[in-house]
């Protein structure tokens, strides 16, 4: 059966952009979880309240500083260039960061909440993606501000940040939330690199070692899984299908696709790169559409963040004096290769023998060795 582009484009817009449902009909699928609606709870309501409070708190006392452009050019992320800028221009950098103490209290209070995922009956069209994007900015600035104010990173505070964003990643109920918390989880990881570099000549005690071990643990199945957000998107589709006159075949195609992508997203590292993700080749669909979403982007982005943990774990051996800068003694993750860039002093992972459906999406992933 063939569907017009205009209909399917509306369908994709409904699935990807409308983050709310109020009820779900029988998906007529053997897996009952696809029809399970996430219920409201006291913890969800608390998360919504604190997100509301955070969104209403101004980051700056006064207008945004004019120096922020120079700061942003040098500190897009927390890397060697940014650290040098922070050391060389502390007053300028500090002036460019949010300076409202209530803003930072509200941000940290927000991260205390479990869970913070969206649910059906608290959706407000004016309160959603933009507020979560504000979390991206706050997460980016947090470690830089800590370094400027304290000169170092406290491992307890860093642990709280990393674990909070990994929890949000695991608990995302819709696709846009999964994308945002994939970003924030990734943003927290360079701070681990800075911490390890700062403590390179100061052995960690037992408790600090446990915290670092936990921060560097590989992604869990729940963290890398797309099942929970796609379940929310599918229920959203069931709620909105009547607006666009979607056929039963089209809806069933979506369920097949979501289930397939969810299964692949949960595979162990080796199996993911060997099996690939090719909806057209692997899923029997009735639908025809030239501009089909690149589902592998979502699943692979999660793997990229997970790869940063692998790189940081390898760099840890250097910081702790158990290895010299260069190719690690430990084997690389399956189907990827180590690469050491001498000039940049970066440890990298480059894709090797991976499934053809994933080749076009794979960059070389690098983390700088910070010889402070």
Kinemage of the C-alpha trace (Angstrom):
@kinemage 1
@onewidth
@group {chain A} dominant
@subgroup {mainchain}
@vectorlist {calphas} color= white
{ca unk a 1} P 0.000 0.000 0.000
{ca unk a 2} L 1.312 3.475 -0.887
{ca unk a 3} L 0.781 6.703 1.047
{ca unk a 4} L 1.246 10.255 -0.123
{ca unk a 5} L 4.158 12.320 1.159
{ca unk a 6} L 1.872 15.014 2.523
{ca unk a 7} L 0.004 12.538 4.714
{ca unk a 8} L 3.123 10.871 6.027
{ca unk a 9} L 4.876 14.189 6.627
{ca unk a 10} L 1.929 15.155 8.839
{ca unk a 11} L 2.208 11.791 10.487
{ca unk a 12} L 5.918 12.266 11.246
{ca unk a 13} L 5.231 15.744 12.586
{ca unk a 14} L 2.580 14.348 14.886
{ca unk a 15} L 4.870 11.604 16.140
{ca unk a 16} L 7.981 13.688 16.665
{ca unk a 17} L 6.701 17.085 17.669
{ca unk a 18} L 3.540 16.678 19.726
{ca unk a 19} L 4.726 15.477 23.133
{ca unk a 20} L 1.430 14.643 24.785
{ca unk a 21} L -1.305 12.019 24.952
{ca unk a 22} L -4.424 11.622 27.028
{ca unk a 23} L -5.362 8.044 26.301
{ca unk a 24} L -4.245 5.027 24.312
{ca unk a 25} L -6.292 2.546 22.356
{ca unk a 26} L -5.472 -1.116 21.950
{ca unk a 27} L -2.306 -1.284 19.791
{ca unk a 28} L -3.206 -4.848 18.742
{ca unk a 29} L 0.315 -6.010 19.422
{ca unk a 30} L 1.556 -9.006 21.374
{ca unk a 31} L 3.698 -6.725 23.544
{ca unk a 32} L 1.236 -5.126 25.973
{ca unk a 33} L 3.748 -2.500 27.085
{ca unk a 34} L 3.026 -0.422 23.991
{ca unk a 35} L -0.447 0.264 25.295
{ca unk a 36} L 0.659 1.085 28.846
{ca unk a 37} L 0.193 4.742 29.700
{ca unk a 38} L 2.628 6.249 32.193
{ca unk a 39} L 0.547 7.412 35.141
{ca unk a 40} L 0.865 10.655 37.033
{ca unk a 41} L 2.314 10.499 40.542
{ca unk a 42} L 3.452 12.769 43.338
{ca unk a 43} L 7.047 12.577 42.114
{ca unk a 44} L 6.000 13.531 38.569
{ca unk a 45} L 4.058 16.486 39.925
{ca unk a 46} L 7.032 17.583 42.003
{ca unk a 47} L 9.237 17.381 38.918
{ca unk a 48} L 6.778 19.463 36.945
{ca unk a 49} L 6.627 22.079 39.711
{ca unk a 50} L 10.383 22.376 39.928
{ca unk a 51} L 10.753 22.535 36.154
{ca unk a 52} L 8.193 25.328 36.163
{ca unk a 53} L 10.122 27.170 38.893
{ca unk a 54} L 13.390 26.768 37.002
{ca unk a 55} L 11.874 28.026 33.756
{ca unk a 56} L 10.577 31.140 35.514
{ca unk a 57} L 13.893 32.017 37.186
{ca unk a 58} L 16.062 34.513 35.313
{ca unk a 59} L 19.673 33.350 34.920
{ca unk a 60} L 21.104 36.880 34.984
{ca unk a 61} L 20.613 39.705 37.445
{ca unk a 62} L 20.365 42.417 34.843
{ca unk a 63} L 20.953 42.060 31.113
{ca unk a 64} L 23.079 39.311 29.608
{ca unk a 65} L 26.726 40.493 29.557
{ca unk a 66} L 28.081 41.718 26.231
{ca unk a 67} L 31.212 39.627 26.786
{ca unk a 68} L 29.260 36.385 26.465
{ca unk a 69} L 30.059 36.075 22.743
{ca unk a 70} L 33.814 35.923 23.428
{ca unk a 71} L 33.233 33.426 26.212
{ca unk a 72} L 31.017 31.244 24.028
{ca unk a 73} L 33.570 31.197 21.208
{ca unk a 74} L 36.179 29.746 23.551
{ca unk a 75} L 33.977 27.607 25.779
{ca unk a 76} L 31.581 25.813 23.466
{ca unk a 77} L 32.470 22.800 25.563
{ca unk a 78} L 34.699 22.107 28.537
{ca unk a 79} L 37.972 21.218 26.833
{ca unk a 80} L 41.618 22.338 26.816
{ca unk a 81} L 40.851 25.576 24.991
{ca unk a 82} L 38.081 26.472 27.423
{ca unk a 83} L 40.226 25.709 30.481
{ca unk a 84} L 42.946 28.005 29.174
{ca unk a 85} L 40.388 30.725 28.598
{ca unk a 86} L 39.002 30.345 32.113
{ca unk a 87} L 42.498 30.631 33.566
{ca unk a 88} L 43.457 33.620 31.402
{ca unk a 89} L 40.177 35.535 31.600
{ca unk a 90} L 38.531 34.618 34.904
{ca unk a 91} L 36.726 37.920 35.449
{ca unk a 92} L 35.439 38.081 31.874
{ca unk a 93} L 34.320 34.450 31.972
{ca unk a 94} L 32.650 34.829 35.348
{ca unk a 95} L 30.740 37.869 34.095
{ca unk a 96} L 29.487 35.862 31.120
{ca unk a 97} L 27.985 33.091 33.267
{ca unk a 98} L 24.531 33.193 34.890
{ca unk a 99} L 24.927 35.165 38.112
{ca unk a 100} L 21.582 34.680 39.835
{ca unk a 101} L 22.114 32.415 42.856
{ca unk a 102} L 18.410 31.529 42.850
{ca unk a 103} L 18.788 30.280 39.266
{ca unk a 104} L 21.495 27.836 40.366
{ca unk a 105} L 19.542 26.733 43.446
{ca unk a 106} L 16.535 26.090 41.232
{ca unk a 107} L 18.642 24.118 38.752
{ca unk a 108} L 20.133 21.886 41.441
{ca unk a 109} L 16.729 21.389 43.068
{ca unk a 110} L 15.406 20.288 39.692
{ca unk a 111} L 18.067 17.596 39.410
{ca unk a 112} L 17.081 16.147 42.777
{ca unk a 113} L 13.701 15.050 41.432
{ca unk a 114} L 12.981 11.506 40.356
{ca unk a 115} L 11.492 11.356 37.837
{ca unk a 116} L 11.350 14.488 35.699
{ca unk a 117} L 9.896 12.869 32.589
{ca unk a 118} L 6.773 14.174 30.878
{ca unk a 119} L 3.402 12.511 31.440
{ca unk a 120} L 0.131 12.882 29.622
{ca unk a 121} L -1.937 14.905 32.018
{ca unk a 122} L 0.647 17.597 32.835
{ca unk a 123} L 1.302 18.700 29.252
{ca unk a 124} L 1.177 22.411 28.505
{ca unk a 125} L 1.945 23.523 24.958
{ca unk a 126} L 3.627 26.664 26.289
{ca unk a 127} L 5.752 24.719 28.740
{ca unk a 128} L 7.900 22.038 27.238
{ca unk a 129} L 10.839 21.874 24.855
{ca unk a 130} L 12.143 25.379 25.493
{ca unk a 131} L 12.236 24.832 29.239
{ca unk a 132} L 14.161 21.625 28.793
{ca unk a 133} L 16.591 23.390 26.457
{ca unk a 134} L 17.318 25.777 29.329
{ca unk a 135} L 18.570 22.726 31.226
{ca unk a 136} L 21.108 22.158 28.440
{ca unk a 137} L 22.551 25.638 28.949
{ca unk a 138} L 22.643 25.352 32.733
{ca unk a 139} L 24.370 21.979 32.496
{ca unk a 140} L 26.964 23.384 30.125
{ca unk a 141} L 27.732 26.315 32.424
{ca unk a 142} L 27.692 24.490 35.763
{ca unk a 143} L 31.178 22.938 35.668
{ca unk a 144} L 32.752 26.100 34.215
{ca unk a 145} L 31.272 28.148 37.032
{ca unk a 146} L 32.523 25.665 39.640
{ca unk a 147} L 36.038 25.858 38.225
{ca unk a 148} L 35.998 29.663 38.221
{ca unk a 149} L 34.624 29.974 41.753
{ca unk a 150} L 36.410 27.090 43.474
{ca unk a 151} L 39.388 26.459 41.204
{ca unk a 152} L 38.534 22.769 41.045
{ca unk a 153} L 35.641 20.320 40.881
{ca unk a 154} L 34.288 18.592 43.955
{ca unk a 155} L 33.721 14.902 43.241
{ca unk a 156} L 30.515 14.739 45.306
{ca unk a 157} L 28.974 17.622 43.346
{ca unk a 158} L 30.208 16.195 40.058
{ca unk a 159} L 28.777 12.791 40.927
{ca unk a 160} L 25.400 14.360 41.642
{ca unk a 161} L 25.428 16.068 38.221
{ca unk a 162} L 26.457 13.028 36.208
{ca unk a 163} L 24.077 10.631 37.922
{ca unk a 164} L 21.126 13.034 37.748
{ca unk a 165} L 21.413 13.474 33.998
{ca unk a 166} L 21.925 9.764 33.415
{ca unk a 167} L 18.762 9.136 35.432
{ca unk a 168} L 16.848 11.679 33.335
{ca unk a 169} L 18.138 9.971 30.209
{ca unk a 170} L 16.878 6.585 31.392
{ca unk a 171} L 13.458 7.946 32.406
{ca unk a 172} L 12.561 9.982 29.309
{ca unk a 173} L 8.988 9.297 28.225
{ca unk a 174} L 9.074 11.039 24.820
{ca unk a 175} L 11.527 11.339 21.981
{ca unk a 176} L 12.325 15.031 22.423
{ca unk a 177} L 13.149 14.443 26.093
{ca unk a 178} L 15.429 11.529 25.214
{ca unk a 179} L 17.265 13.772 22.753
{ca unk a 180} L 17.673 16.589 25.283
{ca unk a 181} L 18.910 14.340 28.076
{ca unk a 182} L 21.241 12.531 25.675
{ca unk a 183} L 22.781 15.967 25.176
{ca unk a 184} L 22.919 16.889 28.865
{ca unk a 185} L 24.333 13.506 29.883
{ca unk a 186} L 27.057 13.993 27.290
{ca unk a 187} L 27.749 17.545 28.481
{ca unk a 188} L 28.478 16.338 32.019
{ca unk a 189} L 31.204 13.894 30.947
{ca unk a 190} L 34.051 16.326 30.074
{ca unk a 191} L 33.926 17.484 33.693
{ca unk a 192} L 34.985 13.958 34.700
{ca unk a 193} L 38.025 14.392 32.464
{ca unk a 194} L 38.857 17.693 34.152
{ca unk a 195} L 38.474 16.149 37.595
{ca unk a 196} L 40.775 13.230 36.754
{ca unk a 197} L 43.378 15.637 35.356
{ca unk a 198} L 43.220 17.865 38.426
{ca unk a 199} L 43.710 14.867 40.712
{ca unk a 200} L 46.392 13.187 38.602
{ca unk a 201} L 49.039 13.605 41.307
{ca unk a 202} L 46.688 13.126 44.251
{ca unk a 203} L 45.503 9.537 44.758
{ca unk a 204} L 41.793 9.156 45.431
{ca unk a 205} L 40.559 7.719 48.696
{ca unk a 206} L 38.271 4.692 48.832
{ca unk a 207} L 35.027 6.685 48.685
{ca unk a 208} L 36.242 8.908 45.843
{ca unk a 209} L 37.338 5.843 43.901
{ca unk a 210} L 33.859 4.319 44.245
{ca unk a 211} L 32.234 7.528 43.003
{ca unk a 212} L 34.533 7.718 39.984
{ca unk a 213} L 33.943 4.041 39.225
{ca unk a 214} L 30.196 4.634 39.253
{ca unk a 215} L 30.390 7.715 37.033
{ca unk a 216} L 32.404 5.771 34.459
{ca unk a 217} L 30.243 2.646 34.428
{ca unk a 218} L 28.911 1.771 30.952
{ca unk a 219} L 25.415 2.828 29.973
{ca unk a 220} L 22.735 0.539 31.279
{ca unk a 221} L 20.101 -0.995 29.034
{ca unk a 222} L 17.587 1.582 30.285
{ca unk a 223} L 19.911 4.488 29.514
{ca unk a 224} L 20.546 3.463 25.919
{ca unk a 225} L 17.031 2.143 25.230
{ca unk a 226} L 14.544 3.966 22.985
{ca unk a 227} L 11.630 1.792 24.138
{ca unk a 228} L 10.206 4.093 26.788
{ca unk a 229} L 10.195 7.285 24.654
{ca unk a 230} L 8.841 5.441 21.611
{ca unk a 231} L 6.087 3.985 23.749
{ca unk a 232} L 5.074 7.539 24.593
{ca unk a 233} L 5.264 8.583 20.949
{ca unk a 234} L 3.127 5.619 19.893
{ca unk a 235} L 0.469 6.439 22.436
{ca unk a 236} L 0.588 10.019 21.227
{ca unk a 237} L -0.030 8.779 17.696
{ca unk a 238} L -3.054 6.800 18.797
{ca unk a 239} L -4.466 9.924 20.397
{ca unk a 240} L -3.802 12.158 17.360
{ca unk a 241} L -4.379 9.735 14.505
{ca unk a 242} L -7.946 10.889 13.895
{ca unk a 243} L -6.814 14.455 13.193
{ca unk a 244} L -4.952 13.286 10.077
{ca unk a 245} L -7.080 10.314 9.075
{ca unk a 246} L -4.226 7.827 9.455
{ca unk a 247} L -5.040 4.315 8.346
{ca unk a 248} L -4.646 1.222 10.484
{ca unk a 249} L -1.824 0.076 8.200
{ca unk a 250} L 0.099 3.279 8.796
{ca unk a 251} L -0.321 3.032 12.556
{ca unk a 252} L 0.767 -0.607 12.538
{ca unk a 253} L 3.834 0.360 10.505
{ca unk a 254} L 4.798 2.804 13.204
{ca unk a 255} L 4.405 0.190 15.914
{ca unk a 256} L 6.572 -2.251 13.961
{ca unk a 257} L 9.193 0.433 13.419
{ca unk a 258} L 9.226 1.594 17.029
{ca unk a 259} L 9.467 -1.963 18.331
{ca unk a 260} L 12.315 -2.763 15.923
{ca unk a 261} L 14.323 0.385 16.725
{ca unk a 262} L 13.733 -0.180 20.445
{ca unk a 263} L 15.020 -3.752 20.215
{ca unk a 264} L 18.145 -2.637 18.350
{ca unk a 265} L 18.799 0.220 20.769
{ca unk a 266} L 18.988 -2.246 23.672
{ca unk a 267} L 21.553 -4.554 22.074
{ca unk a 268} L 24.999 -4.924 23.652
{ca unk a 269} L 27.759 -2.860 22.035
{ca unk a 270} L 29.140 -5.630 19.797
{ca unk a 271} L 25.715 -6.755 18.574
{ca unk a 272} L 24.548 -3.210 17.841
{ca unk a 273} L 27.464 -2.469 15.512
{ca unk a 274} L 27.293 -5.870 13.829
{ca unk a 275} L 23.498 -6.034 13.382
{ca unk a 276} L 22.962 -2.430 12.304
{ca unk a 277} L 19.653 -0.641 12.026
{ca unk a 278} L 17.903 -0.690 8.669
{ca unk a 279} L 14.129 -0.329 8.904
{ca unk a 280} L 13.499 -0.820 5.187
{ca unk a 281} L 15.565 -4.007 5.030
{ca unk a 282} L 14.464 -5.571 8.310
{ca unk a 283} L 10.855 -4.517 8.940
{ca unk a 284} L 7.891 -5.573 6.757
{ca unk a 285} L 6.197 -2.220 6.117
{ca unk a 286} L 3.224 -1.254 3.997
{ca unk a 287} L 4.259 2.374 4.055
{ca unk a 288} L 6.170 4.080 1.255
{ca unk a 289} L 7.898 7.387 1.911
{ca unk a 290} L 11.094 8.755 0.375
{ca unk a 291} L 12.024 10.901 3.382
{ca unk a 292} L 11.889 8.247 6.081
{ca unk a 293} L 13.425 9.376 9.396
{ca unk a 294} L 17.002 8.278 10.043
{ca unk a 295} L 16.242 6.240 13.137
{ca unk a 296} L 19.899 5.202 13.432
{ca unk a 297} L 20.748 8.790 14.364
{ca unk a 298} L 18.866 8.472 17.644
{ca unk a 299} L 20.316 5.124 18.653
{ca unk a 300} L 23.842 5.975 17.533
{ca unk a 301} L 23.876 9.297 19.382
{ca unk a 302} L 23.337 7.326 22.576
{ca unk a 303} L 26.256 5.076 21.650
{ca unk a 304} L 28.471 8.139 21.078
{ca unk a 305} L 27.837 9.332 24.621
{ca unk a 306} L 28.531 5.826 25.869
{ca unk a 307} L 31.783 5.828 23.898
{ca unk a 308} L 32.923 8.892 25.860
{ca unk a 309} L 32.753 6.741 28.992
{ca unk a 310} L 34.986 4.160 27.312
{ca unk a 311} L 37.517 6.841 26.344
{ca unk a 312} L 37.478 8.411 29.796
{ca unk a 313} L 38.025 5.009 31.417
{ca unk a 314} L 41.084 4.489 29.222
{ca unk a 315} L 42.434 7.984 30.009
{ca unk a 316} L 41.982 7.246 33.700
{ca unk a 317} L 44.887 4.791 33.487
{ca unk a 318} L 47.123 7.635 32.299
{ca unk a 319} L 45.974 10.083 34.957
{ca unk a 320} L 46.513 7.469 37.662
{ca unk a 321} L 50.030 6.688 36.411
{ca unk a 322} L 49.266 3.152 35.277
{ca unk a 323} L 49.947 3.922 31.606
{ca unk a 324} L 51.744 6.470 29.446
{ca unk a 325} L 49.963 8.754 26.968
{ca unk a 326} L 49.250 6.767 23.820
{ca unk a 327} L 47.297 3.711 22.712
{ca unk a 328} L 45.792 1.971 25.779
{ca unk a 329} L 46.892 -1.517 26.715
{ca unk a 330} L 43.267 -2.594 27.087
{ca unk a 331} L 41.498 -3.708 23.900
{ca unk a 332} L 39.164 -1.242 22.183
{ca unk a 333} L 35.414 -1.875 22.186
{ca unk a 334} L 34.290 -4.418 19.606
{ca unk a 335} L 34.375 -3.263 15.966
{ca unk a 336} L 36.130 0.004 16.818
{ca unk a 337} L 39.841 0.922 16.927
{ca unk a 338} L 42.001 3.072 19.173
{ca unk a 339} L 43.745 6.070 17.712
{ca unk a 340} L 46.151 8.408 19.519
{ca unk a 341} L 46.588 11.843 17.980
{ca unk a 342} L 50.037 12.983 19.056
{ca unk a 343} L 49.765 16.661 18.137
{ca unk a 344} L 46.391 17.145 19.832
{ca unk a 345} L 47.112 14.664 22.641
{ca unk a 346} L 43.737 13.045 22.079
{ca unk a 347} L 42.600 9.487 22.525
{ca unk a 348} L 40.105 8.543 19.837
{ca unk a 349} L 37.850 5.715 18.733
{ca unk a 350} L 37.342 5.193 15.027
{ca unk a 351} L 34.793 2.806 13.522
{ca unk a 352} L 36.043 -0.431 12.016
{ca unk a 353} L 34.015 -3.387 10.783
{ca unk a 354} L 30.499 -2.139 11.456
{ca unk a 355} L 27.200 -2.795 9.717
{ca unk a 356} L 26.738 -0.864 6.427
{ca unk a 357} L 23.525 0.726 7.711
{ca unk a 358} L 25.550 2.539 10.395
{ca unk a 359} L 28.655 3.510 8.458
{ca unk a 360} L 27.370 6.868 7.228
{ca unk a 361} L 26.647 8.081 10.740
{ca unk a 362} L 29.938 7.230 12.446
{ca unk a 363} L 32.448 9.962 13.260
{ca unk a 364} L 35.816 9.519 14.926
{ca unk a 365} L 35.187 10.091 18.652
{ca unk a 366} L 37.935 11.776 20.679
{ca unk a 367} L 38.630 12.960 24.217
{ca unk a 368} L 41.593 15.198 25.020
{ca unk a 369} L 44.243 14.181 27.530
{ca unk a 370} L 44.494 17.181 29.857
{ca unk a 371} L 48.094 17.459 31.055
{ca unk a 372} L 47.532 20.139 33.705
